[in-house]
Amino acid sequence: MTTVDAVAAVMFAAVILYSVFGGADFGSGVWDLTAGNARRGAPTRRLIDHAIGPVWEANHVWLIFVLVFLWTGFPSAFAAIMRTLAVPFWLAGLGIVARGAAFAFRKYSPTLRWAQVTGVIFATASLVTPFFLGTIAGGIASGRVPATGSSGTAETSATEAWLNPTSLLAGVLATATCTYLAGVLLTADAERLGYHDLMVELRRKSLTGGVITGLIVLAGVPVLLADSPTLADGLLGRALPLVIGSGLAGIITMVELYRGRPRQARMVAAAAVALVVAGWGAAQYPWILVDQVTVDEAAGANAALIGLLVASGLAAVLVLPPLVYLLALADANQVGTAPDAKP
């Protein structure tokens, strides 16, 4: 493995981690949005606050990590992506800021009305942010980001770069996947905390969400074949084992949920998401901008690449252990505030 490949692999590993941890974070907001009115939705919203409260800020570490690696290690590709896909990046960034602020303000709302307003902002931003992130991935994967990074070319307009069949499919699938993953994790939390009735309700809804996500995947196959042939060839070629593994993990998740074993299902669900994102990376390789620029062509100075690897090694030693410990504490119910009453 070359230095360039090593940097690209570390960067994409962070993409996978953000898809799993950040995806579950975003998905919880969709469950908040559909929980019902203030009285009916209170148990679900208390569970969501308890589940993501201690760790939601930490999840965005992975996004920052990816952007820094892309900017430093592959500057020409970073510039092209930012110029061409500036609109969805701005919208996704606005969504991240809005949902974070609303999540914090809701906890200290002086009135029920203000809590409802901030809750709607939090939930709506959680819905649209993964959609825009998905459109960015779709624009890159479908070969619509030119190497020059111009806002529009004869082949691709600035709007079409992120509003095209592949991008729309990726946006919808990202939102559905985040929602499904969050549902599985919340179901497991409800079981762990002894909230049987809420666990049953969330399990039923998560099973429905899993079926919907599966249908979106199936419907997306002809879209990719027609609109993104390079990506489709990769998915049916070198990435096929990862795609099959993701499908099997998804089926096992559904079976475990149906059997009433959500805590077993949550690890498999996370693996399903990780495998499908890894499959995208394997299918796209060696392109960083599909059909435009390869990873090697976009690589920056060798000294910068080595510096990134050294920094990632230090991060693995200094940052990963506290994050893992924080997640372990949250899972053991030793941080945050537990819901004050069983639903």
C-alpha positions as CSV (number, residue, x, y, z in Angstrom):
1,M,0.0,0.0,0.0
2,T,1.4,3.4,-1.0
3,T,1.4,6.5,1.2
4,V,-1.5,7.9,-0.9
5,D,-3.6,4.8,-0.5
6,A,-2.9,4.7,3.2
7,V,-4.1,8.3,3.6
8,A,-7.2,7.6,1.4
9,A,-8.0,4.5,3.5
10,V,-7.8,6.4,6.8
11,M,-9.9,9.2,5.4
12,F,-12.6,6.7,4.2
13,A,-12.5,4.9,7.5
14,A,-13.6,8.2,9.1
15,V,-16.4,8.4,6.5
16,I,-17.6,5.0,7.6
17,L,-17.4,6.0,11.3
18,Y,-19.3,9.2,10.6
19,S,-22.0,7.2,8.7
20,V,-22.5,4.9,11.6
21,F,-22.3,7.3,14.6
22,G,-23.4,10.5,12.9
23,G,-26.0,8.6,11.0
24,A,-27.6,7.3,14.1
25,D,-27.5,10.8,15.6
26,F,-29.3,12.3,12.6
27,G,-31.8,9.4,12.4
28,S,-32.9,10.0,16.0
29,G,-34.2,13.4,15.0
30,V,-36.5,11.8,12.4
31,W,-37.9,9.6,15.2
32,D,-38.4,12.8,17.2
33,L,-40.3,14.4,14.3
34,T,-42.7,11.4,14.0
35,A,-43.1,10.7,17.7
36,G,-46.5,12.5,18.0
37,N,-47.8,15.4,20.0
38,A,-46.3,16.6,23.3
39,R,-48.1,14.0,25.4
40,R,-47.9,11.0,23.2
41,G,-44.3,11.7,22.0
42,A,-42.9,12.5,25.4
43,P,-41.5,8.9,26.1
44,T,-39.8,8.7,22.8
45,R,-38.3,12.2,23.1
46,R,-37.1,11.5,26.6
47,L,-35.4,8.4,25.3
48,I,-33.8,10.3,22.4
49,D,-32.4,13.0,24.7
50,H,-31.1,10.3,27.0
51,A,-29.5,8.3,24.2
52,I,-27.8,11.1,22.2
53,G,-27.3,13.8,24.8
54,P,-23.8,12.7,26.1
55,V,-22.3,11.9,22.6
56,W,-24.0,13.9,19.9
57,E,-21.3,16.6,19.8
58,A,-18.6,13.9,19.6
59,N,-20.1,12.4,16.5
60,H,-19.1,15.3,14.3
61,V,-15.4,14.8,15.1
62,W,-15.4,12.3,12.2
63,L,-16.8,14.8,9.7
64,I,-14.1,17.4,10.7
65,F,-11.5,14.6,10.4
66,V,-12.6,13.8,6.8
67,L,-12.7,17.4,5.7
68,V,-9.2,18.1,7.1
69,F,-7.8,15.0,5.4
70,L,-9.5,15.8,2.1
71,W,-8.3,19.5,2.2
72,T,-4.7,18.6,3.2
73,G,-4.2,15.3,1.4
74,F,-6.1,15.9,-1.8
75,P,-6.3,19.7,-2.2
76,S,-7.3,19.8,-5.9
77,A,-10.2,17.4,-5.3
78,F,-11.2,19.3,-2.2
79,A,-11.3,22.6,-4.3
80,A,-13.3,20.9,-7.1
81,I,-15.9,19.4,-4.7
82,M,-16.4,22.6,-2.8
83,R,-16.8,24.7,-5.9
84,T,-19.2,22.3,-7.6
85,L,-21.2,21.2,-4.6
86,A,-21.1,24.4,-2.6
87,V,-24.9,24.6,-2.3
88,P,-25.6,21.2,-0.7
89,F,-22.5,21.7,1.6
90,W,-23.9,25.0,2.8
91,L,-27.3,23.4,3.4
92,A,-25.9,20.4,5.2
93,G,-23.7,22.8,7.4
94,L,-26.8,24.9,8.1
95,G,-28.7,21.8,9.1
96,I,-25.9,20.6,11.5
97,V,-25.8,24.0,13.2
98,A,-29.6,24.4,13.4
99,R,-30.1,21.0,14.8
100,G,-27.4,21.4,17.4
101,A,-28.6,24.8,18.6
102,A,-32.3,23.6,18.7
103,F,-31.4,20.4,20.6
104,A,-29.6,22.5,23.2
105,F,-32.3,25.2,23.4
106,R,-35.1,22.7,23.8
107,K,-33.7,21.4,27.0
108,Y,-34.0,24.9,28.6
109,S,-37.2,26.1,26.9
110,P,-39.2,28.3,29.3
111,T,-42.5,27.3,27.8
112,L,-44.0,24.2,26.1
113,R,-44.6,26.3,22.9
114,W,-40.9,27.2,22.7
115,A,-39.9,23.6,23.3
116,Q,-42.2,22.6,20.4
117,V,-40.7,25.1,18.1
118,T,-37.1,24.2,18.8
119,G,-38.1,20.5,18.7
120,V,-39.4,20.9,15.2
121,I,-36.2,22.7,14.1
122,F,-34.1,19.9,15.6
123,A,-36.2,17.2,13.9
124,T,-36.5,18.9,10.5
125,A,-32.8,19.7,10.4
126,S,-32.0,16.0,11.3
127,L,-34.2,15.0,8.4
128,V,-32.7,17.2,5.7
129,T,-29.0,17.1,6.7
130,P,-28.3,13.5,5.8
131,F,-30.3,14.1,2.6
132,F,-27.9,16.8,1.5
133,L,-24.9,14.8,2.6
134,G,-26.2,12.0,0.4
135,T,-26.6,14.3,-2.6
136,I,-23.0,15.3,-2.2
137,A,-21.9,11.7,-2.2
138,G,-24.1,11.0,-5.2
139,G,-22.7,13.9,-7.2
140,I,-19.1,12.7,-6.6
141,A,-19.9,9.0,-7.3
142,S,-21.8,9.7,-10.5
143,G,-18.9,11.6,-12.1
144,R,-20.6,15.0,-12.0
145,V,-17.7,16.9,-10.2
146,P,-15.3,18.1,-12.9
147,A,-11.6,18.2,-12.2
148,T,-11.6,22.0,-12.7
149,G,-14.3,22.3,-10.0
150,S,-16.3,24.8,-12.2
151,S,-19.8,25.6,-11.1
152,G,-21.1,24.3,-14.4
153,T,-19.9,22.7,-17.6
154,A,-21.4,21.9,-20.9
155,E,-22.1,18.4,-19.6
156,T,-23.2,19.2,-16.1
157,S,-24.8,22.3,-14.7
158,A,-24.3,23.5,-11.1
159,T,-27.7,22.3,-10.1
160,E,-27.5,18.9,-11.9
161,A,-24.3,18.2,-10.0
162,W,-26.3,17.4,-6.9
163,L,-29.9,17.2,-8.2
164,N,-29.6,14.1,-10.4
165,P,-31.0,10.6,-10.2
166,T,-27.9,9.2,-8.3
167,S,-27.7,12.1,-5.9
168,L,-31.5,12.0,-5.1
169,L,-31.3,8.2,-4.6
170,A,-28.3,8.7,-2.3
171,G,-30.0,11.4,-0.4
172,V,-33.2,9.4,0.2
173,L,-31.2,6.3,1.0
174,A,-29.0,8.2,3.5
175,T,-32.1,9.5,5.3
176,A,-33.8,6.2,5.3
177,T,-30.7,4.3,6.5
178,C,-30.0,6.8,9.3
179,T,-33.6,6.6,10.5
180,Y,-33.5,2.8,10.4
181,L,-30.2,2.6,12.3
182,A,-31.4,5.1,14.9
183,G,-34.6,3.1,15.3
184,V,-32.7,-0.1,16.0
185,L,-30.4,1.6,18.6
186,L,-33.4,3.3,20.3
187,T,-35.2,0.0,20.5
188,A,-32.2,-1.5,22.2
189,D,-32.0,1.4,24.6
190,A,-35.7,1.0,25.5
191,E,-35.2,-2.7,26.2
192,R,-32.0,-2.0,28.3
193,L,-33.9,0.6,30.4
194,G,-36.8,-1.7,30.9
195,Y,-39.4,0.3,28.9
196,H,-41.2,-2.7,27.4
197,D,-44.2,-0.9,25.8
198,L,-41.9,1.7,24.2
199,M,-39.6,-1.1,23.0
200,V,-42.4,-2.9,21.3
201,E,-43.6,0.2,19.6
202,L,-40.1,1.2,18.4
203,R,-39.4,-2.4,17.3
204,R,-42.6,-2.4,15.1
205,K,-41.7,0.9,13.5
206,S,-38.1,-0.1,13.0
207,L,-39.2,-3.3,11.2
208,T,-41.3,-1.1,8.9
209,G,-38.4,1.2,8.4
210,G,-36.1,-1.7,7.5
211,V,-38.6,-2.9,4.8
212,I,-38.8,0.6,3.3
213,T,-35.0,1.0,3.3
214,G,-34.7,-2.4,1.5
215,L,-37.2,-1.3,-1.1
216,I,-35.3,1.9,-1.7
217,V,-32.1,-0.1,-2.3
218,L,-33.9,-2.4,-4.8
219,A,-35.4,0.5,-6.6
220,G,-32.1,2.2,-6.8
221,V,-30.3,-0.7,-8.7
222,P,-31.7,0.3,-12.2
223,V,-31.0,4.0,-11.3
224,L,-27.3,3.3,-10.8
225,L,-27.1,1.1,-13.8
226,A,-28.5,3.8,-16.0
227,D,-27.1,6.9,-14.4
228,S,-23.7,5.9,-12.8
229,P,-22.2,3.1,-14.8
230,T,-18.7,3.4,-13.3
231,L,-20.1,3.1,-9.8
232,A,-22.5,0.3,-10.8
233,D,-19.6,-1.7,-12.4
234,G,-17.6,-1.3,-9.2
235,L,-20.5,-2.4,-7.0
236,L,-21.1,-5.5,-9.1
237,G,-17.3,-6.2,-9.3
238,R,-14.7,-5.6,-6.6
239,A,-17.2,-4.3,-4.0
240,L,-19.8,-7.1,-4.5
241,P,-18.7,-9.1,-1.4
242,L,-19.2,-6.0,0.7
243,V,-22.6,-5.4,-0.8
244,I,-23.6,-9.0,-0.2
245,G,-22.3,-8.8,3.4
246,S,-24.3,-5.6,4.0
247,G,-27.5,-7.3,2.6
248,L,-27.0,-10.3,4.9
249,A,-26.3,-8.1,7.9
250,G,-29.5,-6.2,7.1
251,I,-31.5,-9.4,7.0
252,I,-30.0,-10.6,10.2
253,T,-30.9,-7.3,11.8
254,M,-34.5,-7.7,10.8
255,V,-34.6,-11.3,12.1
256,E,-33.2,-10.3,15.5
257,L,-35.6,-7.4,15.7
258,Y,-38.5,-9.7,14.9
259,R,-37.4,-12.1,17.5
260,G,-37.3,-9.3,20.1
261,R,-33.5,-9.2,20.5
262,P,-32.7,-5.5,19.7
263,R,-29.5,-5.4,21.6
264,Q,-28.1,-8.2,19.3
265,A,-29.6,-6.4,16.3
266,R,-27.9,-3.1,16.9
267,M,-24.3,-4.3,16.3
268,V,-25.4,-6.1,13.1
269,A,-27.3,-3.0,12.0
270,A,-24.1,-0.9,12.5
271,A,-22.2,-3.5,10.5
272,A,-24.7,-3.3,7.7
273,V,-24.2,0.4,7.4
274,A,-20.5,0.2,7.6
275,L,-20.3,-2.5,4.9
276,V,-22.5,-0.6,2.4
277,V,-20.4,2.6,2.8
278,A,-17.2,0.5,2.5
279,G,-18.7,-1.0,-0.6
280,W,-19.2,2.5,-2.1
281,G,-15.6,3.3,-1.4
282,A,-14.3,0.1,-2.9
283,A,-16.6,0.5,-6.0
284,Q,-15.3,4.1,-6.6
285,Y,-11.6,3.3,-6.1
286,P,-9.2,4.4,-7.7
287,W,-11.3,7.5,-8.5
288,I,-11.6,10.3,-5.9
289,L,-13.7,12.2,-8.5
290,V,-15.3,9.4,-10.5
291,D,-14.3,9.5,-14.2
292,Q,-12.4,12.7,-13.6
293,V,-9.4,12.4,-11.1
294,T,-7.8,9.4,-9.4
295,V,-6.6,9.2,-5.9
296,D,-3.0,9.3,-7.0
297,E,-3.6,12.3,-9.4
298,A,-5.2,14.4,-6.6
299,A,-2.7,13.6,-3.9
300,G,-0.8,16.5,-2.4
301,A,2.8,16.8,-1.3
302,N,4.3,13.6,0.1
303,A,5.4,15.5,3.3
304,A,1.8,16.5,3.9
305,L,0.6,13.0,3.4
306,I,3.1,11.6,5.9
307,G,2.1,14.4,8.4
308,L,-1.5,13.2,8.1
309,L,-0.6,9.7,8.8
310,V,1.4,10.8,11.9
311,A,-1.5,12.9,13.0
312,S,-3.9,10.1,12.6
313,G,-1.7,7.8,14.6
314,L,-1.6,10.4,17.4
315,A,-5.3,10.8,17.2
316,A,-5.7,7.0,17.5
317,V,-3.8,7.1,20.8
318,L,-5.1,10.4,22.3
319,V,-8.6,10.8,20.9
320,L,-10.0,7.3,20.2
321,P,-9.7,5.9,23.8
322,P,-11.7,8.9,25.4
323,L,-14.4,8.5,22.7
324,V,-14.7,4.8,23.2
325,Y,-14.8,5.4,27.0
326,L,-17.5,8.0,26.6
327,L,-19.6,5.6,24.4
328,A,-19.1,2.9,27.0
329,L,-20.3,5.1,29.8
330,A,-23.3,6.2,27.8
331,D,-24.2,2.6,27.1
332,A,-23.8,1.8,30.8
333,N,-26.1,4.6,31.6
334,Q,-23.5,6.4,33.7
335,V,-23.6,9.8,31.9
336,G,-26.5,11.9,30.9
337,T,-29.9,12.1,32.6
338,A,-32.1,9.0,32.5
339,P,-35.7,9.4,31.6
340,D,-37.5,10.3,34.8
341,A,-40.4,7.9,34.5
342,K,-41.1,4.7,32.6
343,P,-43.5,5.2,29.7
